């Protein structure tokens, strides 16, 4: 029986492998891709989709179509557990076990919902990106006839991009402009360069977005936001952008994980305990040095992961992954404005947005056309 490569997820770290799927198949290997959606959305353009800059088709890869066109098998389901001894992946929706000789995990991450209780109605998270499309439709429906309140929970880049693009959506659609509040705990964009923080604050406040830094959110329940100091706010629509947590599949499977629950991998992006298992993107814990949960590392892992998967199937030595140096910080704040920062250069405005838009469109076109 020919050797089998199984990919969990068609995300950023697997894009080059998917684009070169024919290489594996031409060499006689079977390839199976497991994903709960026929598409993979590019997270860097998600807030722009929320704001109406991009349509859904502009920011997604047709994973199923690509896999099947290149001769692979696509399974529309969620991987539930991995059995490293039997070398099978168990699915969530069926009893079928998917055997592998080499397995690669790009299972992604999700926004924790620990503080959300009650019915969870009109609460959207920064991931999965499909949530932002549903949120856009809800805002358009509700803000057409009344002035609503929108709350964004989080202090990082995703939160400010969401807040700014809610403003853009309502301005461009000529809807009633909502009250937009950004709940930033005790530190707006904590850890980012001081000039970047100042520029972001200035842009958001100019849009009328209120930035609250008087305590973390303790609980979200039925439209109420309760802070740790017991102060309460109400909102018609809420976004949670409080960071991300790796897929729980590795903990469920009893595989070695890092402090955040991500698959612990060595310098070759290979499980420290099971050499047939690899991984990349948000779902891994890079043993040599923990990596920020940003797409740039998944993109940098692409060529190494692609070559190592092929090498593992062919019994050749593996390459080592180097995370590289500092990466570009570039954000879409809506209304055609952005912020760009790298090294000692930080600026905001139309040019920053245009640079981000060009980089994003070029990246997605490269793999949409694979």
BALOBA-1460 file (C-alpha; in Angstrom, 3 decimals):
// residues 370
<rec num="1" residu="x" x="0.000" y="0.000" z="0.000"/>
<rec num="2" residu="x" x="1.353" y="3.454" z="-0.891"/>
<rec num="3" residu="x" x="2.371" y="5.840" z="1.878"/>
<rec num="4" residu="x" x="-0.229" y="8.311" z="3.066"/>
<rec num="5" residu="x" x="0.203" y="12.002" z="3.875"/>
<rec num="6" residu="x" x="-2.626" y="13.491" z="5.928"/>
<rec num="7" residu="x" x="-3.048" y="17.220" z="6.486"/>
<rec num="8" residu="x" x="-5.268" y="18.535" z="9.263"/>
<rec num="9" residu="x" x="-6.338" y="21.971" z="8.024"/>
<rec num="10" residu="x" x="-5.506" y="23.925" z="4.902"/>
<rec num="11" residu="x" x="-4.275" y="27.030" z="6.705"/>
<rec num="12" residu="x" x="-1.386" y="29.420" z="6.159"/>
<rec num="13" residu="x" x="1.385" y="26.924" z="7.038"/>
<rec num="14" residu="x" x="0.042" y="24.369" z="4.532"/>
<rec num="15" residu="x" x="-0.470" y="26.682" z="1.557"/>
<rec num="16" residu="x" x="2.770" y="25.790" z="-0.209"/>
<rec num="17" residu="x" x="2.194" y="22.073" z="0.417"/>
<rec num="18" residu="x" x="-1.301" y="22.367" z="-1.082"/>
<rec num="19" residu="x" x="-0.013" y="24.338" z="-4.058"/>
<rec num="20" residu="x" x="2.492" y="21.525" z="-4.704"/>
<rec num="21" residu="x" x="0.192" y="18.611" z="-3.936"/>
<rec num="22" residu="x" x="0.912" y="17.172" z="-7.366"/>
<rec num="23" residu="x" x="4.540" y="16.640" z="-6.292"/>
<rec num="24" residu="x" x="3.432" y="14.135" z="-3.639"/>
<rec num="25" residu="x" x="0.885" y="12.448" z="-5.885"/>
<rec num="26" residu="x" x="3.297" y="12.171" z="-8.830"/>
<rec num="27" residu="x" x="5.750" y="10.379" z="-6.529"/>
<rec num="28" residu="x" x="3.086" y="7.817" z="-5.641"/>
<rec num="29" residu="x" x="1.959" y="9.110" z="-2.237"/>
<rec num="30" residu="x" x="-1.683" y="9.389" z="-1.210"/>
<rec num="31" residu="x" x="-2.811" y="12.759" z="0.177"/>
<rec num="32" residu="x" x="-5.830" y="13.458" z="2.369"/>
<rec num="33" residu="x" x="-6.845" y="16.882" z="3.694"/>
<rec num="34" residu="x" x="-9.264" y="17.168" z="6.617"/>
<rec num="35" residu="x" x="-10.996" y="20.507" z="7.150"/>
<rec num="36" residu="x" x="-14.420" y="21.531" z="8.553"/>
<rec num="37" residu="x" x="-15.015" y="23.992" z="5.700"/>
<rec num="38" residu="x" x="-14.488" y="23.797" z="1.959"/>
<rec num="39" residu="x" x="-12.647" y="27.119" z="2.259"/>
<rec num="40" residu="x" x="-9.823" y="28.598" z="4.292"/>
<rec num="41" residu="x" x="-10.079" y="32.320" z="5.053"/>
<rec num="42" residu="x" x="-7.022" y="34.581" z="5.178"/>
<rec num="43" residu="x" x="-7.163" y="36.137" z="8.639"/>
<rec num="44" residu="x" x="-5.136" y="39.206" z="7.655"/>
<rec num="45" residu="x" x="-8.034" y="40.401" z="5.493"/>
<rec num="46" residu="x" x="-10.834" y="39.385" z="7.865"/>
<rec num="47" residu="x" x="-11.432" y="42.834" z="9.389"/>
<rec num="48" residu="x" x="-11.466" y="44.284" z="5.866"/>
<rec num="49" residu="x" x="-14.245" y="41.844" z="4.973"/>
<rec num="50" residu="x" x="-16.145" y="42.990" z="8.056"/>
<rec num="51" residu="x" x="-15.796" y="46.602" z="6.930"/>
<rec num="52" residu="x" x="-16.869" y="45.855" z="3.361"/>
<rec num="53" residu="x" x="-13.504" y="46.436" z="1.661"/>
<rec num="54" residu="x" x="-13.423" y="42.787" z="0.565"/>
<rec num="55" residu="x" x="-16.036" y="40.221" z="-0.367"/>
<rec num="56" residu="x" x="-15.800" y="36.714" z="1.084"/>
<rec num="57" residu="x" x="-14.426" y="35.331" z="-2.199"/>
<rec num="58" residu="x" x="-11.636" y="37.922" z="-2.119"/>
<rec num="59" residu="x" x="-10.110" y="36.551" z="1.083"/>
<rec num="60" residu="x" x="-10.532" y="32.800" z="0.937"/>
<rec num="61" residu="x" x="-8.850" y="29.801" z="-0.649"/>
<rec num="62" residu="x" x="-11.009" y="27.088" z="-2.227"/>
<rec num="63" residu="x" x="-9.246" y="24.268" z="-0.379"/>
<rec num="64" residu="x" x="-11.602" y="21.477" z="-1.380"/>
<rec num="65" residu="x" x="-11.570" y="22.375" z="-5.058"/>
<rec num="66" residu="x" x="-7.775" y="22.654" z="-5.074"/>
<rec num="67" residu="x" x="-7.203" y="19.318" z="-3.330"/>
<rec num="68" residu="x" x="-9.611" y="17.383" z="-5.511"/>
<rec num="69" residu="x" x="-8.353" y="19.025" z="-8.722"/>
<rec num="70" residu="x" x="-4.806" y="17.893" z="-7.904"/>
<rec num="71" residu="x" x="-5.876" y="14.305" z="-7.198"/>
<rec num="72" residu="x" x="-6.046" y="14.342" z="-3.404"/>
<rec num="73" residu="x" x="-8.883" y="13.359" z="-1.097"/>
<rec num="74" residu="x" x="-10.745" y="16.091" z="0.792"/>
<rec num="75" residu="x" x="-12.745" y="15.226" z="3.929"/>
<rec num="76" residu="x" x="-15.282" y="17.831" z="5.061"/>
<rec num="77" residu="x" x="-15.119" y="17.167" z="8.799"/>
<rec num="78" residu="x" x="-13.237" y="18.152" z="11.927"/>
<rec num="79" residu="x" x="-10.341" y="16.060" z="13.200"/>
<rec num="80" residu="x" x="-11.179" y="15.070" z="16.770"/>
<rec num="81" residu="x" x="-8.197" y="13.064" z="18.038"/>
<rec num="82" residu="x" x="-4.885" y="11.649" z="16.860"/>
<rec num="83" residu="x" x="-3.761" y="8.149" z="17.821"/>
<rec num="84" residu="x" x="0.045" y="8.243" z="17.370"/>
<rec num="85" residu="x" x="0.478" y="4.529" z="18.118"/>
<rec num="86" residu="x" x="-1.953" y="3.291" z="15.483"/>
<rec num="87" residu="x" x="-1.140" y="6.332" z="13.296"/>
<rec num="88" residu="x" x="-4.731" y="7.303" z="12.596"/>
<rec num="89" residu="x" x="-6.791" y="10.476" z="12.854"/>
<rec num="90" residu="x" x="-10.287" y="10.097" z="14.298"/>
<rec num="91" residu="x" x="-12.980" y="12.353" z="12.898"/>
<rec num="92" residu="x" x="-15.651" y="14.202" z="14.821"/>
<rec num="93" residu="x" x="-18.575" y="13.523" z="12.494"/>
<rec num="94" residu="x" x="-18.021" y="9.875" z="11.508"/>
<rec num="95" residu="x" x="-16.488" y="6.686" z="12.876"/>
<rec num="96" residu="x" x="-13.943" y="6.487" z="10.070"/>
<rec num="97" residu="x" x="-10.279" y="6.423" z="11.093"/>
<rec num="98" residu="x" x="-7.916" y="8.086" z="8.636"/>
<rec num="99" residu="x" x="-4.519" y="6.315" z="8.512"/>
<rec num="100" residu="x" x="-1.300" y="8.228" z="7.956"/>
<rec num="101" residu="x" x="2.386" y="7.559" z="7.480"/>
<rec num="102" residu="x" x="3.124" y="11.270" z="7.864"/>
<rec num="103" residu="x" x="0.719" y="13.719" z="9.485"/>
<rec num="104" residu="x" x="0.911" y="17.507" z="9.424"/>
<rec num="105" residu="x" x="-1.246" y="19.681" z="11.666"/>
<rec num="106" residu="x" x="-2.302" y="23.213" z="10.832"/>
<rec num="107" residu="x" x="-5.389" y="22.970" z="12.993"/>
<rec num="108" residu="x" x="-5.415" y="26.667" z="13.824"/>
<rec num="109" residu="x" x="-6.670" y="28.392" z="16.923"/>
<rec num="110" residu="x" x="-9.802" y="29.947" z="18.350"/>
<rec num="111" residu="x" x="-10.709" y="32.811" z="20.646"/>
<rec num="112" residu="x" x="-11.406" y="31.581" z="24.195"/>
<rec num="113" residu="x" x="-15.037" y="31.934" z="25.291"/>
<rec num="114" residu="x" x="-14.355" y="31.475" z="29.001"/>
<rec num="115" residu="x" x="-16.017" y="34.744" z="30.051"/>
<rec num="116" residu="x" x="-19.095" y="34.272" z="27.854"/>
<rec num="117" residu="x" x="-22.193" y="32.912" z="29.593"/>
<rec num="118" residu="x" x="-25.910" y="33.014" z="28.831"/>
<rec num="119" residu="x" x="-27.323" y="32.500" z="25.369"/>
<rec num="120" residu="x" x="-24.331" y="34.010" z="23.536"/>
<rec num="121" residu="x" x="-26.649" y="35.749" z="21.066"/>
<rec num="122" residu="x" x="-24.994" y="38.393" z="18.850"/>
<rec num="123" residu="x" x="-21.542" y="37.578" z="20.242"/>
<rec num="124" residu="x" x="-18.883" y="37.117" z="17.579"/>
<rec num="125" residu="x" x="-15.221" y="36.178" z="17.847"/>
<rec num="126" residu="x" x="-12.220" y="37.307" z="15.823"/>
<rec num="127" residu="x" x="-11.732" y="33.674" z="14.788"/>
<rec num="128" residu="x" x="-13.045" y="31.759" z="12.910"/>
<rec num="129" residu="x" x="-13.048" y="34.453" z="10.225"/>
<rec num="130" residu="x" x="-16.483" y="33.323" z="9.040"/>
<rec num="131" residu="x" x="-17.819" y="34.881" z="12.265"/>
<rec num="132" residu="x" x="-16.899" y="38.328" z="10.947"/>
<rec num="133" residu="x" x="-19.045" y="37.783" z="7.861"/>
<rec num="134" residu="x" x="-22.019" y="36.830" z="10.039"/>
<rec num="135" residu="x" x="-21.327" y="39.866" z="12.237"/>
<rec num="136" residu="x" x="-21.333" y="42.177" z="9.205"/>
<rec num="137" residu="x" x="-24.793" y="40.987" z="8.205"/>
<rec num="138" residu="x" x="-26.110" y="41.413" z="11.750"/>
<rec num="139" residu="x" x="-24.759" y="44.957" z="12.062"/>
<rec num="140" residu="x" x="-26.254" y="45.987" z="8.724"/>
<rec num="141" residu="x" x="-29.640" y="44.609" z="9.771"/>
<rec num="142" residu="x" x="-29.701" y="46.190" z="13.223"/>
<rec num="143" residu="x" x="-28.057" y="49.549" z="12.489"/>
<rec num="144" residu="x" x="-30.388" y="50.246" z="9.557"/>
<rec num="145" residu="x" x="-33.230" y="51.253" z="11.869"/>
<rec num="146" residu="x" x="-31.681" y="52.229" z="15.201"/>
<rec num="147" residu="x" x="-28.521" y="53.431" z="16.880"/>
<rec num="148" residu="x" x="-27.016" y="50.336" z="18.452"/>
<rec num="149" residu="x" x="-24.058" y="49.790" z="20.753"/>
<rec num="150" residu="x" x="-21.130" y="47.637" z="19.636"/>
<rec num="151" residu="x" x="-18.563" y="46.377" z="22.146"/>
<rec num="152" residu="x" x="-15.142" y="45.002" z="21.209"/>
<rec num="153" residu="x" x="-13.354" y="43.080" z="23.965"/>
<rec num="154" residu="x" x="-9.571" y="42.964" z="23.676"/>
<rec num="155" residu="x" x="-6.447" y="45.096" z="23.719"/>
<rec num="156" residu="x" x="-4.547" y="43.760" z="20.723"/>
<rec num="157" residu="x" x="-4.399" y="44.473" z="16.989"/>
<rec num="158" residu="x" x="-7.509" y="42.412" z="16.151"/>
<rec num="159" residu="x" x="-9.655" y="44.499" z="18.478"/>
<rec num="160" residu="x" x="-8.658" y="47.845" z="17.003"/>
<rec num="161" residu="x" x="-9.027" y="46.524" z="13.435"/>
<rec num="162" residu="x" x="-12.531" y="45.237" z="14.218"/>
<rec num="163" residu="x" x="-13.591" y="48.507" z="15.889"/>
<rec num="164" residu="x" x="-12.280" y="50.602" z="13.007"/>
<rec num="165" residu="x" x="-13.953" y="48.435" z="10.384"/>
<rec num="166" residu="x" x="-17.320" y="48.475" z="12.166"/>
<rec num="167" residu="x" x="-17.078" y="52.255" z="11.822"/>
<rec num="168" residu="x" x="-16.248" y="51.930" z="8.108"/>
<rec num="169" residu="x" x="-19.117" y="49.515" z="7.465"/>
<rec num="170" residu="x" x="-21.698" y="51.835" z="8.986"/>
<rec num="171" residu="x" x="-20.289" y="54.966" z="7.369"/>
<rec num="172" residu="x" x="-20.141" y="53.454" z="3.881"/>
<rec num="173" residu="x" x="-23.586" y="51.859" z="4.140"/>
<rec num="174" residu="x" x="-25.010" y="55.133" z="5.573"/>
<rec num="175" residu="x" x="-26.326" y="53.272" z="8.603"/>
<rec num="176" residu="x" x="-26.932" y="54.775" z="12.011"/>
<rec num="177" residu="x" x="-23.426" y="55.101" z="13.439"/>
<rec num="178" residu="x" x="-23.247" y="52.850" z="16.512"/>
<rec num="179" residu="x" x="-21.742" y="53.659" z="19.859"/>
<rec num="180" residu="x" x="-18.480" y="51.688" z="19.581"/>
<rec num="181" residu="x" x="-16.607" y="50.843" z="22.769"/>
<rec num="182" residu="x" x="-13.255" y="49.094" z="22.929"/>
<rec num="183" residu="x" x="-12.690" y="47.299" z="26.254"/>
<rec num="184" residu="x" x="-8.890" y="47.153" z="26.540"/>
<rec num="185" residu="x" x="-8.405" y="45.841" z="30.060"/>
<rec num="186" residu="x" x="-5.639" y="47.872" z="31.632"/>
<rec num="187" residu="x" x="-3.450" y="48.492" z="28.589"/>
<rec num="188" residu="x" x="-4.405" y="49.423" z="25.019"/>
<rec num="189" residu="x" x="-1.980" y="47.671" z="22.606"/>
<rec num="190" residu="x" x="0.279" y="46.753" z="25.516"/>
<rec num="191" residu="x" x="3.749" y="45.706" z="24.398"/>
<rec num="192" residu="x" x="3.577" y="47.503" z="21.061"/>
<rec num="193" residu="x" x="5.796" y="50.541" z="20.232"/>
<rec num="194" residu="x" x="4.749" y="53.742" z="21.979"/>
<rec num="195" residu="x" x="4.339" y="55.731" z="18.753"/>
<rec num="196" residu="x" x="2.155" y="52.982" z="17.253"/>
<rec num="197" residu="x" x="-0.077" y="53.062" z="20.340"/>
<rec num="198" residu="x" x="-0.403" y="56.846" z="20.171"/>
<rec num="199" residu="x" x="-1.285" y="56.855" z="16.491"/>
<rec num="200" residu="x" x="-3.833" y="54.050" z="16.881"/>
<rec num="201" residu="x" x="-5.506" y="55.810" z="19.797"/>
<rec num="202" residu="x" x="-5.651" y="59.083" z="17.873"/>
<rec num="203" residu="x" x="-7.276" y="57.462" z="14.827"/>
<rec num="204" residu="x" x="-9.866" y="55.507" z="16.816"/>
<rec num="205" residu="x" x="-10.801" y="58.451" z="19.020"/>
<rec num="206" residu="x" x="-11.177" y="60.657" z="15.932"/>
<rec num="207" residu="x" x="-13.748" y="58.122" z="14.712"/>
<rec num="208" residu="x" x="-15.618" y="58.496" z="18.001"/>
<rec num="209" residu="x" x="-14.601" y="55.060" z="19.293"/>
<rec num="210" residu="x" x="-14.373" y="54.997" z="23.084"/>
<rec num="211" residu="x" x="-11.328" y="53.183" z="24.523"/>
<rec num="212" residu="x" x="-11.866" y="51.881" z="28.048"/>
<rec num="213" residu="x" x="-8.907" y="50.833" z="30.181"/>
<rec num="214" residu="x" x="-10.488" y="50.626" z="33.626"/>
<rec num="215" residu="x" x="-10.336" y="46.864" z="34.115"/>
<rec num="216" residu="x" x="-10.593" y="43.487" z="32.428"/>
<rec num="217" residu="x" x="-13.916" y="41.943" z="31.456"/>
<rec num="218" residu="x" x="-14.953" y="39.367" z="34.029"/>
<rec num="219" residu="x" x="-18.132" y="38.131" z="32.385"/>
<rec num="220" residu="x" x="-20.287" y="38.650" z="29.285"/>
<rec num="221" residu="x" x="-23.884" y="37.622" z="29.816"/>
<rec num="222" residu="x" x="-27.011" y="38.360" z="27.763"/>
<rec num="223" residu="x" x="-25.804" y="41.673" z="26.399"/>
<rec num="224" residu="x" x="-24.167" y="42.771" z="29.655"/>
<rec num="225" residu="x" x="-20.443" y="43.329" z="30.074"/>
<rec num="226" residu="x" x="-19.292" y="43.036" z="33.678"/>
<rec num="227" residu="x" x="-15.811" y="44.309" z="34.485"/>
<rec num="228" residu="x" x="-13.584" y="43.058" z="37.288"/>
<rec num="229" residu="x" x="-14.459" y="46.206" z="39.274"/>
<rec num="230" residu="x" x="-18.165" y="45.214" z="38.937"/>
<rec num="231" residu="x" x="-18.980" y="48.099" z="36.620"/>
<rec num="232" residu="x" x="-21.461" y="47.089" z="33.935"/>
<rec num="233" residu="x" x="-22.083" y="48.110" z="30.328"/>
<rec num="234" residu="x" x="-24.639" y="46.955" z="27.801"/>
<rec num="235" residu="x" x="-24.168" y="46.193" z="24.122"/>
<rec num="236" residu="x" x="-26.356" y="44.999" z="21.272"/>
<rec num="237" residu="x" x="-23.465" y="43.326" z="19.445"/>
<rec num="238" residu="x" x="-20.223" y="42.095" z="20.992"/>
<rec num="239" residu="x" x="-16.916" y="41.014" z="19.526"/>
<rec num="240" residu="x" x="-14.397" y="39.004" z="21.540"/>
<rec num="241" residu="x" x="-10.780" y="39.463" z="20.429"/>
<rec num="242" residu="x" x="-8.967" y="38.425" z="23.591"/>
<rec num="243" residu="x" x="-6.172" y="36.448" z="21.960"/>
<rec num="244" residu="x" x="-6.191" y="32.910" z="20.632"/>
<rec num="245" residu="x" x="-5.782" y="29.407" z="21.978"/>
<rec num="246" residu="x" x="-4.495" y="26.428" z="19.916"/>
<rec num="247" residu="x" x="-6.879" y="23.691" z="18.867"/>
<rec num="248" residu="x" x="-7.600" y="21.295" z="21.778"/>
<rec num="249" residu="x" x="-6.981" y="18.233" z="19.592"/>
<rec num="250" residu="x" x="-3.449" y="17.720" z="20.949"/>
<rec num="251" residu="x" x="-4.458" y="17.751" z="24.613"/>
<rec num="252" residu="x" x="-7.358" y="15.423" z="23.811"/>
<rec num="253" residu="x" x="-4.913" y="13.087" z="22.066"/>
<rec num="254" residu="x" x="-2.383" y="13.036" z="24.905"/>
<rec num="255" residu="x" x="0.412" y="14.437" z="22.740"/>
<rec num="256" residu="x" x="3.204" y="16.555" z="24.254"/>
<rec num="257" residu="x" x="2.126" y="20.190" z="24.264"/>
<rec num="258" residu="x" x="3.510" y="23.552" z="25.320"/>
<rec num="259" residu="x" x="2.088" y="25.800" z="28.060"/>
<rec num="260" residu="x" x="-0.656" y="27.073" z="25.724"/>
<rec num="261" residu="x" x="-1.764" y="23.591" z="24.615"/>
<rec num="262" residu="x" x="-0.093" y="23.776" z="21.213"/>
<rec num="263" residu="x" x="1.645" y="20.729" z="19.724"/>
<rec num="264" residu="x" x="5.254" y="20.888" z="20.939"/>
<rec num="265" residu="x" x="7.593" y="20.697" z="17.958"/>
<rec num="266" residu="x" x="11.359" y="20.721" z="17.482"/>
<rec num="267" residu="x" x="13.429" y="22.805" z="15.073"/>
<rec num="268" residu="x" x="12.188" y="20.684" z="12.154"/>
<rec num="269" residu="x" x="8.533" y="21.425" z="13.038"/>
<rec num="270" residu="x" x="8.226" y="17.800" z="14.143"/>
<rec num="271" residu="x" x="6.529" y="16.501" z="17.294"/>
<rec num="272" residu="x" x="9.123" y="16.017" z="20.025"/>
<rec num="273" residu="x" x="7.695" y="12.557" z="20.789"/>
<rec num="274" residu="x" x="6.274" y="11.279" z="17.492"/>
<rec num="275" residu="x" x="8.503" y="11.825" z="14.435"/>
<rec num="276" residu="x" x="5.692" y="11.082" z="11.973"/>
<rec num="277" residu="x" x="3.737" y="14.143" z="13.193"/>
<rec num="278" residu="x" x="4.523" y="17.701" z="12.061"/>
<rec num="279" residu="x" x="2.800" y="21.023" z="12.559"/>
<rec num="280" residu="x" x="2.816" y="24.745" z="11.847"/>
<rec num="281" residu="x" x="0.954" y="27.977" z="12.447"/>
<rec num="282" residu="x" x="-1.024" y="28.918" z="15.559"/>
<rec num="283" residu="x" x="-1.517" y="25.324" z="16.696"/>
<rec num="284" residu="x" x="2.123" y="24.605" z="17.576"/>
<rec num="285" residu="x" x="4.490" y="25.442" z="20.414"/>
<rec num="286" residu="x" x="7.955" y="25.933" z="18.921"/>
<rec num="287" residu="x" x="10.232" y="24.378" z="21.536"/>
<rec num="288" residu="x" x="13.315" y="26.479" z="20.738"/>
<rec num="289" residu="x" x="11.553" y="29.822" z="21.305"/>
<rec num="290" residu="x" x="7.788" y="30.448" z="21.682"/>
<rec num="291" residu="x" x="6.429" y="32.365" z="18.674"/>
<rec num="292" residu="x" x="3.792" y="35.101" z="18.601"/>
<rec num="293" residu="x" x="0.434" y="33.987" z="17.230"/>
<rec num="294" residu="x" x="0.780" y="35.920" z="13.984"/>
<rec num="295" residu="x" x="0.401" y="34.732" z="10.422"/>
<rec num="296" residu="x" x="3.918" y="35.732" z="9.412"/>
<rec num="297" residu="x" x="5.406" y="32.707" z="11.174"/>
<rec num="298" residu="x" x="3.029" y="30.309" z="9.434"/>
<rec num="299" residu="x" x="3.993" y="31.867" z="6.102"/>
<rec num="300" residu="x" x="7.695" y="31.517" z="6.946"/>
<rec num="301" residu="x" x="7.140" y="27.878" z="7.935"/>
<rec num="302" residu="x" x="5.583" y="27.043" z="4.544"/>
<rec num="303" residu="x" x="8.688" y="26.045" z="2.559"/>
<rec num="304" residu="x" x="10.324" y="24.136" z="5.438"/>
<rec num="305" residu="x" x="7.149" y="22.232" z="6.242"/>
<rec num="306" residu="x" x="6.567" y="21.370" z="2.567"/>
<rec num="307" residu="x" x="10.111" y="20.062" z="2.077"/>
<rec num="308" residu="x" x="10.158" y="18.199" z="5.407"/>
<rec num="309" residu="x" x="6.888" y="16.403" z="4.709"/>
<rec num="310" residu="x" x="8.286" y="15.193" z="1.407"/>
<rec num="311" residu="x" x="11.586" y="14.250" z="3.039"/>
<rec num="312" residu="x" x="9.831" y="12.308" z="5.812"/>
<rec num="313" residu="x" x="7.879" y="10.270" z="3.261"/>
<rec num="314" residu="x" x="11.058" y="9.559" z="1.307"/>
<rec num="315" residu="x" x="13.243" y="8.850" z="4.341"/>
<rec num="316" residu="x" x="15.585" y="11.805" z="3.788"/>
<rec num="317" residu="x" x="17.091" y="14.198" z="6.388"/>
<rec num="318" residu="x" x="14.942" y="17.102" z="7.579"/>
<rec num="319" residu="x" x="15.580" y="20.841" z="7.435"/>
<rec num="320" residu="x" x="15.486" y="23.173" z="10.424"/>
<rec num="321" residu="x" x="13.148" y="26.136" z="10.631"/>
<rec num="322" residu="x" x="14.499" y="29.562" z="11.544"/>
<rec num="323" residu="x" x="11.816" y="32.047" z="12.668"/>
<rec num="324" residu="x" x="13.727" y="34.952" z="11.151"/>
<rec num="325" residu="x" x="14.011" y="38.512" z="12.417"/>
<rec num="326" residu="x" x="11.485" y="41.185" z="13.289"/>
<rec num="327" residu="x" x="8.312" y="41.247" z="11.280"/>
<rec num="328" residu="x" x="6.246" y="44.075" z="9.872"/>
<rec num="329" residu="x" x="3.369" y="45.367" z="12.001"/>
<rec num="330" residu="x" x="0.664" y="46.665" z="9.700"/>
<rec num="331" residu="x" x="-2.990" y="47.176" z="10.579"/>
<rec num="332" residu="x" x="-6.195" y="48.118" z="8.766"/>
<rec num="333" residu="x" x="-8.124" y="50.619" z="10.914"/>
<rec num="334" residu="x" x="-10.965" y="51.106" z="8.455"/>
<rec num="335" residu="x" x="-11.964" y="54.083" z="6.301"/>
<rec num="336" residu="x" x="-8.849" y="53.620" z="4.179"/>
<rec num="337" residu="x" x="-6.475" y="54.228" z="7.087"/>
<rec num="338" residu="x" x="-3.744" y="51.988" z="8.414"/>
<rec num="339" residu="x" x="-0.704" y="51.900" z="10.658"/>
<rec num="340" residu="x" x="2.681" y="50.496" z="9.663"/>
<rec num="341" residu="x" x="5.605" y="49.889" z="12.008"/>
<rec num="342" residu="x" x="8.979" y="48.165" z="11.680"/>
<rec num="343" residu="x" x="12.256" y="48.968" z="13.378"/>
<rec num="344" residu="x" x="12.346" y="52.763" z="13.869"/>
<rec num="345" residu="x" x="9.745" y="53.535" z="11.195"/>
<rec num="346" residu="x" x="6.128" y="54.019" z="12.270"/>
<rec num="347" residu="x" x="3.473" y="55.966" z="10.379"/>
<rec num="348" residu="x" x="-0.270" y="56.048" z="9.895"/>
<rec num="349" residu="x" x="-2.694" y="57.054" z="7.174"/>
<rec num="350" residu="x" x="-3.769" y="56.162" z="3.656"/>
<rec num="351" residu="x" x="-0.326" y="54.989" z="2.505"/>
<rec num="352" residu="x" x="-0.071" y="52.441" z="5.343"/>
<rec num="353" residu="x" x="-3.435" y="50.977" z="4.331"/>
<rec num="354" residu="x" x="-2.480" y="50.847" z="0.647"/>
<rec num="355" residu="x" x="0.747" y="48.998" z="1.470"/>
<rec num="356" residu="x" x="-1.152" y="46.445" z="3.549"/>
<rec num="357" residu="x" x="-3.810" y="46.048" z="0.867"/>
<rec num="358" residu="x" x="-1.167" y="45.451" z="-1.820"/>
<rec num="359" residu="x" x="0.735" y="42.896" z="0.293"/>
<rec num="360" residu="x" x="-2.463" y="41.040" z="1.200"/>
<rec num="361" residu="x" x="-3.881" y="40.971" z="-2.316"/>
<rec num="362" residu="x" x="-0.588" y="39.754" z="-3.765"/>
<rec num="363" residu="x" x="-0.292" y="37.005" z="-1.130"/>
<rec num="364" residu="x" x="-3.795" y="35.646" z="-1.587"/>
<rec num="365" residu="x" x="-3.613" y="35.823" z="-5.382"/>
<rec num="366" residu="x" x="-0.472" y="33.687" z="-5.315"/>
<rec num="367" residu="x" x="-2.276" y="30.779" z="-3.672"/>
<rec num="368" residu="x" x="-5.773" y="31.308" z="-5.082"/>
<rec num="369" residu="x" x="-4.243" y="30.710" z="-8.507"/>
<rec num="370" residu="x" x="-2.289" y="27.580" z="-7.484"/>
